[in-house]
Amino acid sequence: MATKKATIPITNTPEANQLLVEDPLALLLGMLLDQQVPMEWAFLGPYTLKERLGGTLDELYQSFEREPL
């Protein structure tokens, strides 16, 4: 019996849907963006960032320079 990958069918892009399942930060970013723009675009946002900036979202987050609070 073949194992089916879990997905969240929100966008029209299978890779973006899979990223939402595999990366909790992507899901959180999508939820935050969903407050401002249409749901389909919001949940595609993390995948778009990943593709445009390269690397994983965690690597991108770690690369940001932060000032002490």
C-alpha positions in Angstrom: 0.0 0.0 0.0 1.5 3.3 -1.1 1.7 6.1 1.5 0.1 9.4 0.5 1.8 12.6 1.4 -0.2 14.9 3.6 -1.1 18.2 2.1 -3.0 21.3 2.9 -4.9 22.1 -0.4 -5.0 25.9 -0.1 -3.0 27.1 -3.0 -3.0 26.0 -6.7 0.7 25.1 -6.3 1.4 21.6 -5.0 4.9 22.6 -3.9 3.5 25.5 -1.8 0.9 23.2 -0.2 3.6 20.7 0.7 5.8 23.4 2.2 2.9 24.4 4.5 2.9 20.8 5.8 6.6 20.4 6.2 7.6 23.8 7.6 5.8 25.2 10.6 7.2 28.7 10.0 5.7 28.7 6.5 2.3 27.8 7.9 2.7 30.6 10.5 3.7 33.2 7.9 0.7 32.1 5.7 -1.6 32.6 8.7 -0.2 36.1 9.4 -0.5 37.1 5.7 -4.0 35.8 5.6 -5.1 38.6 7.8 -4.3 41.1 5.1 -4.7 39.5 1.7 -6.8 36.7 0.0 -6.2 33.3 1.6 -4.8 31.6 -1.6 -2.2 34.4 -2.0 -1.3 34.5 1.7 -0.5 30.8 1.9 1.5 31.0 -1.4 3.6 33.8 0.2 6.0 31.5 2.2 6.7 29.4 -0.9 7.3 32.6 -3.0 9.8 33.9 -0.4 11.6 30.6 -0.3 11.9 30.5 -4.1 12.9 34.1 -4.6 15.4 34.2 -1.7 16.7 30.6 -1.9 17.3 28.3 1.0 14.9 27.3 3.7 12.7 29.7 5.7 14.7 28.9 8.9 18.0 29.7 7.1 16.5 33.0 5.9 15.3 33.9 9.3 18.7 33.1 10.9 20.4 35.3 8.3 18.6 38.5 9.3 20.6 40.9 11.4 18.8 41.8 14.6 19.5 44.7 16.9 19.4 44.0 20.7 16.1 45.0 22.3 
